[in-house]
């Protein structure tokens, strides 16, 4: 008969290593479960967007979003230094400063006009479009000394007939389509306005990146603020944001006030661009939100 003499220290060591192994296995399992759930949510969100794109419920949400943005551009003034706006344009597009001279540019969802003004200062011919009369009023005042600047009140979902518009060397759309309720239709409308060999730039809200805790914290904070401001007036909502985030009132109001705030995966947006004939598709900065430049090949 065999006998074993396992010392107490050996037993403790064996137990410790087995415990560590089980903890690591549980961590790996949890990581894979979370990844699976995130993929499922992303896929279901994409499907839901397609199913809801023309429903009455969504149409009511779109109308509320319009009202909120008009309030924002009337009551939340935000103007950054023009050189900072120009710096951001060059960084986001990765185009040289001299490229913009005499180019036809459409600023879709121009808001208060900060980028339109920067494009004008770069020597571009600019058409600013927005759904908000208050936003266009601010933009018109800001760009009034540039003879090649024009404004047009228009809904990105209703760019019909398309031949009303000219075609552009750059269609710039910063932080717009994820608020429309039919982002794919909005994207297709503006994609058709890009000249051959011209560019489209999009900034679109992105899903949280795995392993980036700051992405989850940011989105959870937005959701907290949306919940506590859901059924109050825009004035009261603005007061709460001022209380929580005095240093970034514009950014937080813009993120939580619209009813529609969709998050997109890189793959979904890349597919859209490829289907509309764009090449050289690039993310230009490393952040949760997608900053994308692409060239129109056909």
C-alpha positions as CSV (number, residue, x, y, z in Angstrom):
1,X,0.0,0.0,0.0
2,X,1.2,3.4,-0.9
3,X,1.2,6.3,1.5
4,X,1.6,10.0,0.9
5,X,3.0,12.6,3.3
6,X,1.8,16.0,2.1
7,X,3.1,18.6,4.4
8,X,0.9,21.5,5.5
9,X,2.9,24.0,3.6
10,X,2.6,22.0,0.4
11,X,-1.2,21.7,0.8
12,X,-1.4,25.5,1.3
13,X,0.7,26.1,-1.8
14,X,-1.4,23.7,-3.9
15,X,-4.6,25.3,-2.7
16,X,-3.2,28.8,-3.4
17,X,-2.3,27.9,-7.0
18,X,-5.6,26.2,-7.6
19,X,-7.4,29.2,-6.3
20,X,-5.4,31.5,-8.6
21,X,-6.1,29.3,-11.5
22,X,-9.9,29.3,-10.8
23,X,-9.9,33.1,-10.4
24,X,-8.1,33.6,-13.7
25,X,-10.5,31.1,-15.4
26,X,-13.5,33.0,-14.0
27,X,-12.0,36.3,-15.2
28,X,-11.5,34.9,-18.7
29,X,-15.1,33.5,-18.7
30,X,-16.5,36.8,-17.5
31,X,-14.5,38.7,-20.1
32,X,-15.9,36.4,-22.9
33,X,-19.4,36.7,-21.6
34,X,-19.2,40.5,-21.6
35,X,-17.8,40.5,-25.1
36,X,-20.6,38.3,-26.2
37,X,-23.3,40.5,-24.7
38,X,-21.7,43.6,-26.1
39,X,-21.7,42.0,-29.6
40,X,-25.4,41.0,-29.1
41,X,-26.4,44.5,-28.0
42,X,-24.5,46.1,-31.0
43,X,-26.2,43.7,-33.5
44,X,-29.6,44.2,-32.0
45,X,-29.2,48.0,-32.0
46,X,-28.4,47.9,-35.7
47,X,-31.4,45.7,-36.4
48,X,-33.7,48.0,-34.3
49,X,-32.5,51.0,-36.2
50,X,-33.7,49.4,-39.4
51,X,-37.1,48.3,-38.0
52,X,-37.9,51.7,-36.4
53,X,-36.6,54.0,-39.2
54,X,-40.1,55.0,-40.4
55,X,-42.4,54.5,-37.4
56,X,-44.6,57.1,-35.7
57,X,-42.8,56.6,-32.4
58,X,-39.5,57.5,-34.0
59,X,-41.0,60.5,-35.8
60,X,-42.2,61.9,-32.5
61,X,-38.7,61.5,-31.1
62,X,-37.2,63.2,-34.1
63,X,-39.6,66.2,-33.6
64,X,-38.6,66.5,-29.9
65,X,-34.9,66.3,-30.9
66,X,-35.4,69.2,-33.3
67,X,-37.0,71.3,-30.5
68,X,-34.2,70.6,-28.1
69,X,-31.5,71.6,-30.6
70,X,-33.3,74.9,-31.4
71,X,-33.4,75.6,-27.7
72,X,-29.7,74.8,-27.4
73,X,-28.6,77.2,-30.1
74,X,-30.8,79.9,-28.6
75,X,-29.7,79.5,-25.0
76,X,-26.3,77.7,-24.9
77,X,-23.7,79.8,-26.7
78,X,-20.5,78.1,-27.5
79,X,-17.7,79.6,-29.5
80,X,-14.1,78.2,-29.4
81,X,-11.1,80.1,-30.7
82,X,-11.1,80.0,-34.5
83,X,-7.5,78.7,-34.6
84,X,-8.6,75.9,-32.4
85,X,-11.4,75.0,-34.8
86,X,-9.0,75.2,-37.7
87,X,-6.5,73.0,-35.8
88,X,-9.3,70.4,-35.2
89,X,-10.4,70.5,-38.9
90,X,-6.9,69.7,-40.0
91,X,-6.4,67.0,-37.4
92,X,-9.8,65.4,-38.1
93,X,-9.5,65.4,-41.9
94,X,-5.7,65.0,-42.2
95,X,-5.8,67.4,-45.1
96,X,-3.3,70.1,-45.6
97,X,-4.3,73.7,-44.7
98,X,-3.7,74.9,-48.3
99,X,-6.1,72.2,-49.6
100,X,-9.1,74.2,-48.4
101,X,-8.5,77.3,-50.4
102,X,-11.4,77.8,-52.9
103,X,-12.9,74.4,-52.1
104,X,-16.7,73.9,-52.0
105,X,-17.6,72.7,-48.5
106,X,-21.0,71.8,-47.0
107,X,-21.2,72.0,-43.2
108,X,-24.1,69.6,-42.5
109,X,-25.7,70.4,-39.1
110,X,-23.7,73.5,-38.7
111,X,-25.1,74.3,-35.2
112,X,-23.8,77.7,-34.0
113,X,-21.3,77.9,-37.0
114,X,-17.9,77.4,-35.4
115,X,-16.7,75.1,-38.1
116,X,-18.4,77.1,-40.9
117,X,-16.5,80.1,-39.7
118,X,-13.2,78.2,-39.6
119,X,-13.8,76.9,-43.2
120,X,-14.4,80.5,-44.3
121,X,-11.2,81.6,-42.7
122,X,-9.4,78.8,-44.6
123,X,-10.6,80.4,-47.8
124,X,-13.4,77.9,-48.6
125,X,-16.8,78.5,-50.2
126,X,-19.2,77.3,-47.5
127,X,-22.8,76.2,-47.4
128,X,-24.1,75.8,-43.8
129,X,-27.2,73.7,-43.4
130,X,-29.1,73.1,-40.2
131,X,-32.6,72.2,-39.0
132,X,-32.4,75.0,-36.3
133,X,-33.4,78.6,-37.2
134,X,-31.6,79.8,-34.1
135,X,-28.4,77.9,-35.1
136,X,-28.5,79.4,-38.7
137,X,-29.1,82.8,-37.3
138,X,-25.9,82.5,-35.2
139,X,-24.0,81.1,-38.1
140,X,-25.1,83.8,-40.5
141,X,-24.1,86.5,-38.1
142,X,-20.7,84.9,-37.4
143,X,-19.9,84.5,-41.1
144,X,-21.5,87.7,-42.5
145,X,-18.3,89.2,-43.8
146,X,-17.5,86.2,-46.0
147,X,-19.2,86.7,-49.4
148,X,-18.9,83.0,-50.3
149,X,-20.8,81.8,-47.3
150,X,-24.4,80.7,-47.6
151,X,-27.0,79.2,-45.3
152,X,-29.9,76.8,-45.9
153,X,-32.5,75.6,-43.4
154,X,-32.8,71.9,-44.2
155,X,-33.4,68.6,-42.6
156,X,-30.6,66.1,-43.3
157,X,-33.4,63.4,-43.8
158,X,-35.1,65.5,-46.5
159,X,-32.4,66.4,-48.9
160,X,-34.8,65.8,-51.8
161,X,-34.6,66.4,-54.7
162,X,-30.9,66.0,-54.5
163,X,-30.3,68.0,-57.7
164,X,-31.2,71.1,-55.7
165,X,-27.8,71.0,-54.3
166,X,-24.4,71.3,-56.0
167,X,-21.7,68.7,-55.3
168,X,-18.9,69.4,-52.8
169,X,-15.2,68.9,-52.4
170,X,-15.9,68.1,-48.7
171,X,-19.1,67.3,-46.9
172,X,-18.5,67.8,-43.3
173,X,-20.9,66.3,-40.8
174,X,-19.8,66.6,-37.2
175,X,-22.0,65.0,-34.5
176,X,-25.2,64.9,-36.5
177,X,-26.4,61.6,-37.9
178,X,-26.5,59.8,-34.6
179,X,-29.3,62.2,-33.5
180,X,-31.5,61.9,-36.6
181,X,-33.3,58.6,-35.9
182,X,-32.5,57.3,-39.4
183,X,-28.8,57.6,-39.6
184,X,-28.3,55.4,-42.7
185,X,-30.8,57.5,-44.7
186,X,-29.1,60.7,-43.4
187,X,-25.7,59.3,-44.4
188,X,-26.8,58.3,-47.9
189,X,-28.3,61.7,-48.5
190,X,-25.1,63.5,-47.8
191,X,-22.9,60.9,-49.4
192,X,-24.5,61.6,-52.7
193,X,-23.4,65.3,-52.5
194,X,-19.7,64.5,-52.5
195,X,-17.8,65.1,-55.8
196,X,-15.8,62.3,-57.4
197,X,-12.4,62.4,-55.6
198,X,-14.0,64.6,-52.9
199,X,-14.2,63.7,-49.3
200,X,-16.7,63.1,-46.6
201,X,-16.0,63.6,-42.9
202,X,-18.1,62.1,-40.2
203,X,-18.0,62.4,-36.4
204,X,-20.4,59.7,-35.1
205,X,-21.0,58.5,-31.5
206,X,-19.2,55.2,-31.0
207,X,-19.9,52.2,-28.8
208,X,-17.7,51.8,-25.8
209,X,-14.3,50.2,-26.5
210,X,-13.7,47.0,-24.6
211,X,-11.3,47.2,-21.7
212,X,-11.6,51.1,-21.6
213,X,-13.3,51.8,-18.3
214,X,-13.4,55.5,-19.1
215,X,-15.8,54.9,-22.0
216,X,-18.2,53.0,-19.8
217,X,-18.0,55.7,-17.1
218,X,-18.7,58.4,-19.6
219,X,-21.8,56.7,-21.1
220,X,-23.1,55.7,-17.7
221,X,-22.9,59.4,-16.6
222,X,-24.8,60.5,-19.7
223,X,-27.5,57.9,-19.0
224,X,-27.7,59.1,-15.4
225,X,-28.2,62.7,-16.5
226,X,-30.8,61.7,-19.1
227,X,-32.8,59.9,-16.5
228,X,-32.9,62.7,-14.0
229,X,-33.8,65.3,-16.7
230,X,-36.2,63.2,-18.8
231,X,-39.5,64.8,-17.8
232,X,-38.5,68.4,-17.1
233,X,-38.3,71.6,-19.1
234,X,-35.3,72.5,-21.2
235,X,-34.6,75.4,-18.9
236,X,-34.6,73.1,-15.8
237,X,-32.4,70.6,-17.7
238,X,-30.0,73.4,-18.5
239,X,-29.8,74.4,-14.8
240,X,-29.0,70.8,-13.8
241,X,-26.2,70.5,-16.3
242,X,-24.8,73.8,-15.1
243,X,-24.8,72.4,-11.6
244,X,-23.0,69.2,-12.5
245,X,-20.7,70.4,-15.3
246,X,-20.0,74.1,-15.2
247,X,-16.9,73.7,-17.4
248,X,-18.6,71.9,-20.3
249,X,-22.3,72.9,-20.5
250,X,-22.4,72.8,-24.2
251,X,-20.9,69.3,-24.5
252,X,-23.2,67.8,-21.9
253,X,-26.4,69.5,-23.1
254,X,-25.5,68.3,-26.6
255,X,-25.0,64.7,-25.4
256,X,-28.0,64.3,-23.2
257,X,-30.7,66.7,-24.4
258,X,-31.6,65.1,-27.7
259,X,-34.0,62.2,-27.4
260,X,-32.1,60.2,-30.0
261,X,-28.5,59.3,-29.2
262,X,-27.4,56.3,-31.1
263,X,-24.0,54.5,-30.8
264,X,-22.4,52.9,-33.8
265,X,-19.7,50.2,-34.3
266,X,-16.8,50.9,-36.7
267,X,-17.8,48.0,-38.9
268,X,-21.3,49.3,-39.5
269,X,-20.1,52.7,-40.6
270,X,-17.3,51.2,-42.7
271,X,-19.9,49.1,-44.5
272,X,-22.0,52.2,-45.3
273,X,-19.0,54.0,-46.8
274,X,-17.8,51.1,-48.9
275,X,-21.4,50.6,-50.3
276,X,-21.5,54.3,-51.3
277,X,-18.2,54.1,-53.2
278,X,-15.8,55.5,-50.7
279,X,-12.2,54.4,-50.4
280,X,-9.2,55.3,-48.1
281,X,-11.5,55.1,-45.1
282,X,-9.6,56.2,-42.0
283,X,-10.2,56.9,-38.3
284,X,-8.2,60.0,-37.7
285,X,-8.1,60.1,-33.9
286,X,-8.1,57.5,-31.2
287,X,-11.3,58.0,-29.2
288,X,-14.6,56.2,-28.5
289,X,-16.4,58.4,-31.0
290,X,-15.6,57.8,-34.7
291,X,-13.8,60.6,-36.6
292,X,-13.8,59.3,-40.1
293,X,-12.4,60.7,-43.4
294,X,-13.1,58.9,-46.7
295,X,-12.6,59.7,-50.4
296,X,-15.3,59.3,-53.0
297,X,-14.1,57.0,-55.8
298,X,-17.2,56.8,-57.9
